[in-house]
């Protein structure tokens, strides 16, 4: 019976992975197409303006909307029956309230934002218009959280797919005909498209009195505020590190680092993002049971590692090709960083799964502690290792960060929640790390093709374990 249950759970995880990995890849492909068209028809200046506007809007959303798409998932998934109906209504109501407040604040502060970002007041009108994206983003975040928490992943995937395709289709003629004048309408269209398609799936939202909603809204805000504070630490560490690299080696060095970081964190990270869509709500629903949560976390780490082992091995062999396709051969300077950073893949997967356990318990203090500590380790290790080994040193620091992170999250989960992973999970973490390090060493000694020799042994083993 237990074996049948594990097979069913693995099938569910793989189904969610295939669904959202495909969506994430399509989203990144559309983003590449949009970026290419903007670069072609608007030029570097247009790319710079849209990047500055978009990055700052995303930062404002993260802060002002209190990471609603994460905090609400835990609150809804951890409840059942009438309590869950109340949590869903509270999430929808909170999305409207946070969106309205954020819109008003951004509109009111638009001159200050323009001055801060661009150095003058010339883009105050742009921030005032783009303030509406705060409301659209809040509604979309609330709807996305509800769909994830209630296991309506297919509807969420469909909405994401149509939103991505629609916004890309609309962006093409807008950029072609309006050029620089298309930038602000473009960002509005992206936000509106996402909101519109997330409003499409039917969600039963019961009209409840404020007194019934306040406790749920308070819980969401408390966890959301904790997540927001915790996420500020890695963002700050990342920014300080880029300033340090720029001061010592120039903007070009930051560009190489950014290319490597994006490939390791975003493109390999597609697997983590896809799995989390199903994992986080499921873990939140059993987080108060030590036995059940231990089973879920151990299973997720096992599935993630068996998927990553052959994928990362193949990636080690093809990393220079990937860099050339996504960027150009000029960015091969980032390859030492990529090689050293992927060595920490297994540690990242395991610590990531345990970090979600902290979120699932709604333990904002512990989450802040692990994120701040991990960010501090990353910055200190990066500065020291960069001085010694340049880009390869930054990759080593990335792996050191996740070594520290697995110790931090593992310690919190063990001593605060009683979660003890089976020894076979720890052995699998070591095995995955050893395989990746072997692939990196083989490539360095023999050539790019050497890691591929490991695949005939790794791939069948991975398939066999994923079918169990």
Secondary structure, DSSP 8 states (H G I E B T S, - for coil): -HHHHHHHHHHHHHHHHHHHHHHHHHHHHHHHHHHHHHHHHT-HHHHHHHHHHHHHHHHHHHHHTTTHHHHHHHHHHT--HHHHHHHHHHHHHHHHHHHHHHHHHHHHTHHHHHHHHHSSSTTHHHHHHHTHHHHHHHHHHHHHHHHHHTT-HHHHHHHHHHHHHHHHHHHHHHHHHHGGGHHHHHHHHHHHHHHHHHHHS--------HHHHHHHHHHHHHHHHHHHHHHHHHHHHHHHHHHHHHHHH-HHHHHHHHHHHHIIIIITTHHHHHHHHHHHHHHHHHTT-HHHHHHHHHHHHHHHHHHHHHHHHHHHHHHHHHHHHHS-GGGGGGHHHHHHHGGGHHHHHHHHHHHHHHHHTT-HHHHHHHHHHHHHHHHHHHHHHHHHHHHHHHHHHHHHHHHHHHHHHHHHHHHHH-----HHHHHHHHHHHHHHHHHHHHHHHH-TTGGGGGHHHHHHHHHHHHH-
